[in-house]
C-alpha cells in the first residue's frame, strides 16, 4: 500500500530556516535507509507558505486565489514523501526511527480502487490501473 507522509510545518520551517548541517546529515542517513529498504517512492521539502498560494472555490465553482503566508502553522505542510509499505503499522515504525525533533508527521493511505465499494464502476477502476504506469513513466 502507498502512504503519504506529511511533515508538518514549524515556526522554523515557515521562517525559511531549513535546519542545521547536522540535521540534514541525520535526515539524509534516514532517507538512505528508506531507499535501501525500497520504501520511498517520492519525496521533497516545500518552500514556506509565504511563497505559496491557495485557490478556494465557492459553491458555484468560482475561484479565489489567496497569497501566502498562511496563518496556523500547525495546519501547514513542510514536506512530503510517498512510501510503499505493507501496512500503516510499518509506516508508523519507519517514522518512529526518523531523526525529527520538535515536529509532527501525518500518515495517510493513498486511495486506490480497492478502497471503494462495489458501486465504484469497474471501467473507471480499470482505466485507473492503466493510467498509473503511464504517469509513473513520465516522472
N, C-alpha and C positions, 0 to 999 in steps of 0.2 A: 504494500500500500504506500501511497505517496502522502507525505505530510508537509505542510508549510510551517516553517519555523520562523516566527516573527520576533525579532529583537526589539523590545520596546525602547522608545527614546528616553533619554535622561536630560537633565539640565545641561550636562556636559556635551552630549551629542548635539543638542539643539543650538548650543553656542558655537558649534563648528569645531570644537576641540575633540579630536578623534582618538585620543589616548596616548599613552607613553610608548616608547620603543619597546619596553619590556612587555607591555600589554599586547602589542602587535605580535611579538615573538611568541608569546604564550598562545594567542589565538591561532597563529599560523601553525604551530605544532598540533593543536587540537584539530584544526581543519585537515592537516595531513593524515591524521588518524582516521578521520571520517572518510577521506578519499581512499585510503588504503583498504578500508573495510567495504568500500563500494556503496556507501550510504549517500553521498552527496550527488544530486542531480544538477543543481544550480545554486547560486547564492551571491549576494553582494550587499554592501553597505549603501545607505542612502544619504543624500545631502540633507542638511537641516530643512525643516519645513519653511523657513524664511525664503528658500529658493524654490518652493513648490507652489502648486495651485490645486484647488478643488473645483469641481464642477458639480453644482447642485441642480437637480431637476424638479420642477413643480409637477402637480398632477396632470397638467396638460402637455408635459414634455419640454417646456421652455427651460433653457439652460442659463444658469448664472455662474460666472467664473469668480472665484474667491481667491485672492492672492494671499500667500503665507506672509508672515508666520502665523501658525495656528496656536490658540490657547490650549490649555490642558495637555501638557507634555506627556502625562501618563497614558493618554489615548493615542499617541503617535508611534510610528514605526521607524526605527533607525536602521534596520537591515533585515534581510530575509535569506532563507535557504529553503530549498526543496530537497527533501530526503526520501529515499526509497528504503522502507523498513518493513519488517514482518508484522509489527503491531505498534499501537500507540505506546504501549509499555516500553518497547525497545527504544522508541524516540525519546521518551522521558529519561531512560537510563543514559542515553548519549548526552542529553542536555545537562544532566547532573554532573557529568565529567568535564564540562566546559570550564574555562578559566574566568568566566564572567563574575563580576562582583558589583554589588550595588545596582543591580538591574533586574529586569524581568523578561522572561521569554514565554511566548504563547505558541502552542502547538495546535494546528488544525488539520484534520484529514482533508485531502483534496477530493472533491466529489468525482465519482466515476459512475458509469451506467449501473453498476451493481448496487448503488445507493438508492436507486429509485425502485418503486414497486412495479407490479405488472401493468399499471396504467401507462407507464413510460413506453411510447411507441417503439417497436422493435427496429423500424427503419432508421429512427434517429440514433438509437444505440449503435447500430451497425455503421452509420455514417461517422459517428464519433470515433469509433475504433479505427476506421480507415484514415481519418484526418490526423490522428495523433502522430503516427510515424512521419507523415508529410511535414508537420510542423517541427518535429524533432530534427528532421534532416536539414531544415533551414537555419537552425540555431548554430 
